[in-house]
Amino acid sequence: MKVVYNWLKEFVDAKASAAELRTRLSLSGIAIDSIEETPAGPVLDAEITSNRPDCLGHYGIAREVATIYRLPLKPVQPKLKEIAEKVANAARVDIKAPELCGRFTARVMRGVKVQPSPDWLRQRLDAIGQNSINNVVDITNYVMFELGHPLHAYDLDKLNERRIVVRKSKAGEKIRTLDGAERTLAKDMCVIADGARAIGIGGVMGGAETEISFSTRNILIECAWFDPIAVRRTSKALGLRTEASYRFERGADPEMAELASRRTAELIQQVAGGEILSGVIDVYPRPEPQQKIKFTRKELLRVMGADIPDRDIEDILSALGFHPVRVDGNRGSSGSIVAEWECRRPSWRRDVTRGIDLVEEVARHYGYEKFPPRLPPAKQPAHPLPHAEAQERLIERLVGLGYHEIVAIPIVDSKRDALFRPESLTPAVIGNPLAEDASTMRSNGIVSMVGALEWNLNHGQRNLRLFEIGRTYELRDGEPKETPVLTLGATGLAREKTIYEAAREYSFADLKGDLDRIGELAGGLGWQAGGPGWLAGVRATKISLAHGNGLAESIGHAGQLARRVADEFKLRQDAFVAELRLEPLLEAVDRTRAALKFKPLPRYPAVERDFSLIVADGVAFAQVAETIRALQIPEVESIEAADLFRGGQIPPGKFSLMIRVTFQSAQATLTEAQVADFSARIVSALQEKLGAVLRAS
C-alpha cells in the first residue's frame, strides 16, 4: 500500500523523517519497501500482511506510528452540516442476506455539483496510484485510503423506488459493472439491488447504471461491511479484483462503517456542496460483542525470555486500542511475575484472538532488538537428519565452487511448470490458488531456478551461479509425492577480466566441471549425451551414479537451456542448468565417505604426460578415459581433459583433444623407460579402439 507521508502526519505529530519512519515501521512489523518523491510529498510503499487489514488505510498506519513514538493519535471527528429533513424519508435499506452483509449504512445528499476534483485531492490520489474521476467518486476513494474502509456512491435519482436491497443473486443474473463489462453472476453471490434490478456486486464493484456522472445532483453514500469469505469467493469466480474486494476479503472493520460514511459526507460537502439529510440509515442485524483477552507476564517471559516494564506494556496496549486493565490484585507491584491484564479487542484487530497475539504486539513495539538472542531450552535432544553430514559437505563444495544458495517458493505458474514437466507426470494443482501465476506445486526445480535467473538478470545481476536444495511435487496414483532435488543454475561470466587473463563466458564445460567436482564426493558421475527437450540438443546430458554391482542409476540431467525456453523467460544470454535427485546422491556421498581408508602421502614424485590427440567428431572424453583405465596400469593416478581445439590444420570432421595423465608409484620413483612404456601402451590402445592419432608437435 502507498502511504503519503504528509497525509500520515495529519493524524500523528511525528517529527521523524520519511527515511526514519521507514526504518522504525519495518522494525515493528510493517515492512516499507521503498520511498518515492511525488508532488504530494514522500510516499512510502508498505507491504501489508493479509492479517492486518487495519493497516490498509493511512489512519491504521498512523496508529502504528503513534504507538512506536508513544504519541497521541488524533481522532477523526467529522462535523456535518445537516438539514432538518430525515434521511429515512428519502431512502430505504433492506438486508435480506445478513450472512453476506453484516452492516449497511446509507446517507443522502442533495444538490451536489459533480465536477473535476481540486488539485490537492488529485495530487494525493495520483501519489497512491489512483486516477481522478470526479470530485464525488474521488472522495469515496480518498476516504477508503484514509480510513481503510471501502465506500460507494449511487446516483439517487437512478435508484428504482429509492430503495437498497442486499440479497443473494439469481443464477444467470446479469449486471454491467463500472468497468463497462457485462458480468453473469452465479447463484447466491451478494448483490446490491434497487426495487427492480441488481446495481452492484457486494464488496467488489458497483454497477454502471447508477454511477455518478456530471449530471448527478442527488447521491446515496453506501458504507457497508461484507463477509470476507463471500467477497473472496465472488471476486475469484468473476476474475474481478478491486481495492474494495482486497480490503473486504481480509476482514474490514464493521464499526468503521458509520464513521467512514460521516467523513465522506463531510468531504463531499466541502468539494461539491449540497445538503446532507439528517441522520443515517444504519442496518446492523448482528453486532459482535467485544472479546476480552488476557495478557500475562508469565506468558511474556515464557515466549520472549525477558521482561518488559509494566508502563511500557500498558502504553503499547493502550496505544493499539486494547484498553488494558490490571486484574491480578497487585496493581502497585511493578514487575510482578503474576501480573495480569484484561484487554478488550478493538473491532479493527480481528486477527488478535489469544494472549500470545498480545505478546507479539507488545514485543514488536517494545523492540525485538532489546530481547537477548538465546534459544529456549530444548525439551528433547536434537538428532541430525539422515544424510545431514553428506548434505553439509555437498553445500560446502558448492559454496567453494562459487555458487550461492537460494530458497524459492515452490508454488509456480502452471504454464511455466509445463515447459519443464515430463508428459507422463501428473502435476499437483492447488485447488484454491491465490493467483493464476501461483496455481501449481512445482514438478521440477528447474522452473524455480530459471525464474531466479530471470529475476536477477532483470535487476542488473548479470553473472550468476546459484543452487537450491528443495523438493518437487507430483501425484502418483492420486497420492502426493515429494522428491528432494539439487538444482543448479549459472549464466554470465565464468571468469572476469584481469591483467593476466581475458574475460570468459560461462560454458557447458564449466557446468560439467562443477558437477564432476560435486560427483567426486559421491565416487564420480556418469555422463551420457541427450536430455529433455528444454535443453539445447548438443549441450544436453543425462547424469548417472555408478553402483558397486556395475549398474548405473540415472539421477538427473544438465545442459544449456534451449533458446526457445530462454526466450519464454526473456533471457538474453546463455543459461546453464542442472537437476539431480538428492537422496541417491547423498547416499552415494555417505557410501564413498564410509569406504575411504587412510592413504599416506606419496613418498615418490608424480609424473605428468600430455597427449595431443586427433579424434573423430562424436568421440567423448569419457570414452578416452575408459580406454586408458581398461589397460589397468596401476600407476595411472588421474586422467584429465586439458584442451580442445577445432579448425586450423585439423581435418574436417575431427578435433584435437589434449589429455593429461598423471603417473605415480607408491614403491619407487618412476624411470623414464617406465613412463615411456606406459605412454606407448596408451597411444596404441587409443589408436586401436577409437582411431585416435597422436598429433605432431
N, C-alpha and C positions, 0 to 999 in steps of 0.2 A: 504494500500500500504506500502511496505517495503522501508524505506529511509535510505541509508547508510550515516552515519554522515560525514565521510571523503570525500565522493563524494559531499555532500552538500557544504562543505567548499571550494570546487573548484570554486564556484560561488559567495560566500559571505564570507568576513573575519570576521565572528562572533567568539568572544573569549569565548562564553558561552559553558559550558559542555553539553553533551548529556542530562543529567538529567534536567539542567536548560532550555534547548530548549524544552524538553517535556512539562514543566510547561507553558512556555510562549506561545508556539504554541496552547496548549489546551485552554488557556485562550482567545486566539484570534479567536477560532472557528475551528482550525484544531486539532481534538482530537487525542492524542497519547496514545494508549492503553498500550504499554509496550516497554521496551528496551532490546535488546538481544546482547550479546557479540559474535562476529564472527571473523574469521581470517582477514576479511576486515575492522574490527573496529566495533564500536557500530552501531546497526541497530534499528531504530525507527519504530514501527508499527503504521502507521497513518490510521485513519478512515476518508475516504474522502466521503463527501456527494455527492449525484447524480448531484447537480447543480454546482460542482466545478471540471470539467474535466481538468482545467488548473493545478490542483494540483496532477494530475496522472503522474507527472514526477518530477525529482529532481529539475529542473530549476524553476518550479512553486512553489515548497515548499521553494526554496531559495529566491524567490521574497517575500514570506510572511515573512521569517526571516529577510531579508533586511529592510522591512517596519517596523517590530517590533523594531529593533535596530537602525533604521534611518541610515543604511549603504548603500553604493552604491552596485548595483547588477552588477557583471561583465558580459559584453556582450559575447555572443557566436559568434565568428568570425572565421569560418573555412578558412584555407588557402590551396587552391587546386593547385597542380602542373599539369596543363593540357597540353595536346599536341595540335598541330595545327589543327588536323582533327576535323571537326564539328560532334557533336552527331546527328544532323539532317540527316546526310548522312548514319548513321549506324542503325537507328531505326525510327519508326513512331508510333504516338498515335492518335487514333480517339475516341471521346466520342459521342456515339450515344444515350445515355440516360442521358442528363445533369441534369434531375430531380433526378437521383440516384447518380451521381458522379459529384460534383461541381468543382473539380480540379484534374488534374493528371499531375505529374511531372515524368520525366524519365531521368536518367543519365546512361551512358555506360562506363564500364571499361573493358580493355583488358589485358590479360596476368597475371591475378591474380593467386596466388598459394594458393589453398584451403588446409588447414591443421588444426591440433588442435590449439585452442586458447592459447595465452600466459597466464601465471599464474595470472597476475593482472586482466585480463578480466574474467577468470574463477572464481576467488575469488569473484569478485563483483556480477556476475550473481548468484553464489551459495548463496551469502548473502541475495539476494532478492527472493530466491526460484526458480531460473531458471536453467535448465540443460544446460550444454555446448554441442553444436552440432558440429560446426566448426567455424573457425575464421570469415568467411563472414556472416553466419547466426547469430552468436553471436553479431556481431557489429550492425546488424539491430535491434536485441532485446535490446542491450545496449542503442542505441540512443532513442528507444521508451521509455525506463525507465528514460532516461536523460531529454529529451525534451517533453515527453508525447504524441508524435505523432507516430502511427504505420507505419512501413515500410515493404517492401518485396523485396527480390532479386530473379531474374529469371536467369536460365542458358540461356544466349542469343542464343547459338547455337541450342537450342531445340525449339526456337520460330519459327513457320512457318511464312515465309515472313518477319521475324524480325519486326513484327508488333503487336501492342497492340490495341485491340478494346474493349471499355467499352460499353456493351449493356445489354438488358434485356434477361433473359433466356427463352428458349422454354419449354413448358410443357413436362415433362418427360425427359428432358435433363440430362445426367449423367456426373459425374466428380469424379475422385478419388483424395481425398484431402491428405494433408501432413501426416495426422494420419493413412493413409492406408485404410480408409473406402471409399467405393463407395457410393456416395450420389445421389439421384434422386431429381432434382430441380423442383420446381413448376414454373408456368408461371410468368414472369415479375420480377424475382429476379435479382439482379445486379451481372453480371459475368464479369470477365476479360477474354478475349479470344485473340487468335492469329489469323492467317489467316485461321485456319481450325477448331479449337475446343476451348471449354472452358478450361482455365488453372488456374482459381482461382475464389473464391466467394468473391465479392467485400466487403471489410471491415471486413471479417470474417476469411478466411483461404485460403492459396494458394493451387495450385494443385501439385500432386506428379510427374506429367510427366515433369515438368520444374524445379524441385527443385535443389538446389545447392548440388553437390556431390564432392568428392575428385578429380574427373576427370574434373571438370568445369574449364574453363580458361577465358571465357568472360561472363560478367554479365550485367544485366539491373537492375538498382535500381529504384523501384517504391516508390513514396511517394505521396499519393493522399488524397482527402477528400470525404467521402461518407455521404449521407443523414442519420441522426441518426435514423429516423423512419424506413426507409427501412432496415437498418442494423439490428435493433432490431427485425423487423418482420421476416427477413430471419433467423437470429440466433435462434429465438424461434421456427420457423417452422422446422428447421433442427435439433433442440436439440443440437446445437453446440455453446458453449460459449468459447471465446478466449480472451486473453489480448487485441487483436486488437478490437474485437467487443465491449468489455467492454468500451473502450475509444471512439470509433466512435459513439456508441448509446447514449452517454452522451453529444456529441457535441464537437468534436475536433476542434482545431484552423486551419481554412483553410490557413491562412497566414503563418503558421509554416511549411507548406509542403516543400517549396523550401529550407529553412534553414536546416531542418532536412535532406534533401537529400544531401546538401553540407557537413554537418557534417558526415554523413555516408560514403560518398566517401572519405573524408579526413582520417577517422579512418581505413577504409578498406585498403587504400593505405599504411598506417603505418604498419598494421599487415599482409597483404597479398601481398603487392607490386602491380605491374600492372600500366597501364597507364589510365588516365582519359581523355576521349574525351572532347573537348572544348564545353562549353555551357550546356544548359539544355533544354529538351523538356518540355514546360510548357503550358498545355491546360487548360485555366481558362475562361470558357464561360461567367459567370455572376458574376464578383466580387461584393461583397456587399459594398455599400457606408458606410462610418463611421458615426455612430449615435452620435448625440450630446445630452447631458443630463445636466440639470441644477441642481445645488446644492445650496440651500439657507439656511441661518442661521435661518430664520423663521421656516422652516420645521424641522431643527435640534432641536430648542427649543420646538416645539410642540411635537415631538416624544420622545426626551430624557429628557426634563425638565431641562436641564442645558447647559451651553455654552462651547465651545472649542475654544481656541485661533486660530486666523487666520493662524499663522505659522504652527501649528500642522495640521490643515485642509489641507493646501496646501502641506505640506511634505508627509502626508499619501496618498493623492490622486495622487501625482506625483510618489511616490514610487510604487504604484499599477498600474501605466501606464495610468492614466486618464487625464493627462496634463491639470490641472485646470487653467482657465484664469478668472481673476476678471472682471466682466462686469457691476457692479452696479454703476459705476461712483464715488465711494468713496474709491478708491484704497488705499489711505493713511490713511483711517479711520479704525483702527483696532477695532474689536468688534461691528461694526455697525449691528443693527438688520436687516437692509435691505441688508446686504452683500449677494452677489450672484456670483456664479462661473459657467462658462460654461465648461463642461468637454467633452472629446471625448472618447467614449467607445473603449477600446482596443479589438482586434479581439479575444483574448483568454477569454474574460469575457462576453459571450453571455447571461449569467444569469442576468446581470445588465441592466435594461431597464428603470428605473424610478428614480426620485430623492430620493425616500425612500430607494432604494437599496444603493445609495451612502451614505446616513445617516448611514445605517448599517455598511458599510465598514469603515467609519471614526470612528464610535463609538467602534467597536470591536478592532481596533488597538490603539485607544486612551486609552481604558481600561474601561470595564463596571464597574469595582470597583470604578472608580472615579466619577460616577454619583450618586446623592443622592437617597437612596432607598425610594421612595414615589410613591403612586398611582396617576394617573391623576384624575382630578375632574370628578365625575360621572355626566352625563347629565340627568339621570333618577334615581329615587330612586330604590334601590335594594329590592327585595321581596324574602323571603325564598321560596324554592321549596316545593311542597306538601310533607308532612311527613318528612320534614327536621329534626325536633326535634327528631322524633322517630328514624330516621336513626342515628343521633348523639348518642342517648342513646344505640342503638344496637352496634355501633362501640366501644363506651366506655366500654360496658360489655365484648366484645370480647377481647379488649386490656387488660382489667383487668384479663381475664382468661389466659393470656399469649400468645395470638395469634398476629401475625404480618401481617399487610395489604400488599397485593401485587397488582400490576396493570399489567395484562397480555395483550399482543396483541391478539385481537380476531380473527385474520387470522391464521388458523391452517392447518395441514396436513389432507387431506381428509380421508386417511386410518385410522389415529388415531381417528379422529372425529367419524368415523363409529363404532368404538369399543363401544362407549357410546350412540349412537344415536338410538332411537326407530325406528322400521321398518316403522311405519306409518308416520314418519316425513320427509318432503322434505327439504333437505339442501339448503342453499343459496350459490351457487357455483360462484366464481369470474370468469368473462368472460375472463379476460386477466391477469392472475396471474403473479407476479414477479418470482415465483419459484414453483416447484411442492409441496414443503412442506409448502406452504402458498397459497393454492388454494381454501380454503373454509372458510366462516364465521362460527365460531363455533356454533354448535347446542345445546351445553351444556357447563356449566362452568367446569365440571369435567376434560375434556381433557386438559384445560389450567392448572388446579390445579395439576394434576398428572405430567404434563410437568415441572411445577415449582419444585415439589418434586424431580423429576429426575435430574434436573439441579443442585439443591443444594446438593443432595447426591453425584453427580459426582464431585462436588467441595469441598467435605470434610465436609459438614454440615450434621451431622447425626441426630440431634434432631430438629424437625421442628414442628411448629404449625402456619399455615398460613390461611388467609381468603381473599376473594376478593368479592367486590360488583361490579358486571359488568352486561353485557347483553348477551343473547343468540339470535341466529338468525335462521329464517326458512322461508319457503314460504308456504302460505296458500291460496289456490285458485289462485295461480300465483302472489299473492301480498306479499311483505316482511313483516315480523312480528318480532318485538323485544320484548324480555321478560327480565325484570330485575331479577337477581338471586343473592343469597348469597351462596358462595361456601366455604367450609372448607376442610382443608387437614392437616393431622398430621401423624408423624412417629417418631420412636426413643424412647427416654426415657420420661416417664411421670414424673419421679422423679429421680434426680441424687443421688448418694450415699452420705450419711452424716455420722457423727459419731454416730448418733442415728438410722438411717434407711438405709436399703439396697436399691440399685438402683432398679427401677421398670419400665418395658416397658409400653409404651402407649398401651391401650387396647380398645376394643369396649365399655367397661363400662365407660372409661374416655370420649370418644366421646359422649355417651348418656348423661353423667352427664353435660358436657359442653352445649349440646343442650338444656337440661332441664333448665339450668341457663338462657340461652337466652330466652327460652319459658316462663319463669316467667314474662318477660316484656310484653308478649302477652296473659297472662292469662292461660298459660300452653299448652303443646303439647300432642297430642295423638299418641300412638305407635301401630303399627301392624306388625307382622312378615312377611317377604317376601320383595322382591325388584327386580330390574332389574338383568339381567344375569351377568353383570360385577361386581356384588358384591358377596362375599362369602355367600353361601346359609344360613348357620347357624348364620351369623353375618350380616344380611341384614334386614332393617326395612323400612316401609313406615311411613311418618310423616304427621299428620293432625292437623288442628286447630278446636277447638270446637266453635260453634256459640251459641248465646243465644236461638235459636229455637230448640236446641237439635241435629242439624245436624253437621256433621264434614266435613271439606273441606281439601282434600289432597293437600299438598303444597310441597312435596319433598320426598327424601329418604336419608338414611345414612347407613354406614356399612363399613366392611373391604373389600378392593379391592381384587377381585378374583385372585388366583395365576396365572392363565393363562394370565390375563391382566397385572398383575405386571411384569411378565416375558417379555411381549412385550416392556415394558419400562426399562427392566433390573434393576428393584428394588429388592435388595437383602434382604430387611427387610419389615415387615408388614406395610402396609399403610392404613389409615382410612380416608374416605371422606364423605362429606355430601353436598347436594344441596337443597336449599329451594327457592321457588318463593318469591320474595322480597315484592311485592305490598300487597298481603294479610297479610303477616307477619307484615309489617309496619302499615297497617290499624288496625290490632289487637292490636298492641302496643299503638296506639292512643286511641282506644276504652277503653282499660284497664286503661290507664292513666286518661281518662276523667271520668271513673266510680269510681276512687279512692276517698274515703272520709276520712276525718281526723279521726284517731283512736288513742285515748290516750294510753300512755304507760300503760301496765297492773300494777295494784297495788298489785296483788297477784302472788305468785310464780308458775312456771310451774312444772309439774311432768313428768318425762320420765319413760317409761316402755319398756323393751326389750322382744320380744317374739321369741324364737328359735324354728322354726317350721320344721318338716319334711314333704315335699310335693313331689308329683309325678313329674317326668320329664314332661316338657311341660306346667307346671303352671307358669305363668308370674307374676312378681311383680305387674304389673298393675291390674291383677285380684284380688290379695290380697288387694291392696289399695281400689279398687272399692267395695269389700265385706265389708270392715270396714266402708267406708263412707256411704254405704247403711243403716247402723244401725242408722244414723242421730243422733249421740251423739254430742251435741253442744260443749262439752268441748274438742273434738279432734281438736288439733291445727295443727298438721302435722303428716305425715306418711313417713318414710324414710327406704330404704334398707340399713342395716348396714353391713351385711356379707353374704357370700355364700360359702358353703363347700360341696365337694363330696368325697366319699371314706371313709376309716376308718371303723367305725361301722355303717355307713349309708347304708341301704339295697340297692342292685342294682335297678336301675330304679327310684331312689328317690334322693333328695338332701336336704341339710339343708339350710334354709333361715332365717336369723335373721332380724327382722324388729324392728324399734324404733318408738314408738308412743308417741307424746307429748300431755299431757292434760293440760288445763288451763281454769280457770273460771274468768270472769270479775266481779263476785259478791262476791266471798269469797274464802278463801284458801280451796283447796280440802282435804277431810279427807281420811284416809287410806281405810275406808269402801267404799267410793265412787269410788276410783281408782280400788279397788278390784272388785267391781260390773262391772265397765266398762271393765276391763280385762277379766272377766268371759264371758261377752256377746260377746266380740271379738273372744275369743278362740272357743266358741260354734258355732258362725257363720262360722268361717273358717273350723271347722271340718265338719259342715253340707254341706256347699257349695263347698268346694274344697278338702275335705278328708284330711285336714292337721292334723297332730298330734303334740302336744306340746312335744318337745324333753326334755328328763330327763337331769338334770344338772349333 
